[in-house]
Amino acid sequence: MNRTNFDTARAKCKLICNVCYVDTDVLNDVLLDKGIDPNAEYNEEDAAKVVESAILVVNGWVETSRSEGGISTSINHEAVKNNIVFWCNRYGLDVSELLGGTLSSIENGSNRW
């Protein structure tokens, strides 16, 4: 089965953080910024850039609750960090560059609206 760069990056986002449902425009933009055509067929030559794009999306993402509670803090941040470290090591990416000071959550989002 042939997959696009977009499909592969979206799948990597879910592998990093299983509750990360990626916005199409955001992922397309990040892939394009890395010089990757989102609609092109995925190939191993672009694997590191696709994974890096997925990590950037996950880092910038905060799960929006589907209830009236506002912003969810139910993400296991330590597990997400461990997953990012795993994928960085697997593809030779700089962990300190991609993980430095990220993955914060909002405890009470109601004051931000």
C-alpha positions, 0 to 999 in steps of 0.5 A, a space after each residue: 500500500 502506497 502512503 503519502 507523506 501526509 498519511 505517514 506523518 499523521 500516523 507518526 503523530 498518533 504513535 507519539 501521542 495516541 490522542 493527537 488528532 492532527 489538523 490537516 492545514 497545520 500538518 501540511 504547513 509543517 511538512 511544506 516548511 520541511 521541504 516535503 510535499 504532503 501529497 507525494 508518495 512517502 519514501 524512506 529518504 524523507 523519513 527523518 523529515 517526516 518524523 521531525 514534522 510529526 514531532 513539531 506538530 505534537 509539540 505544538 498541540 494541546 488536546 482540546 476537550 470535547 466537554 465543557 471543561 475547556 482544555 484537557 490535561 489528561 495527556 501523559 506528558 512523560 510518555 509523550 516525551 519518551 516517545 519523542 526521544 525514541 523517534 529522535 534516536 531512531 531517525 538520528 534527530 537532535 532530541 535537545 532541539 526538538 524537545 527542549 522546554 516543550 510539552 506544557 499544559 494549561 491547567 485552567 483554560 477558562 481564563 484564556 477565552 
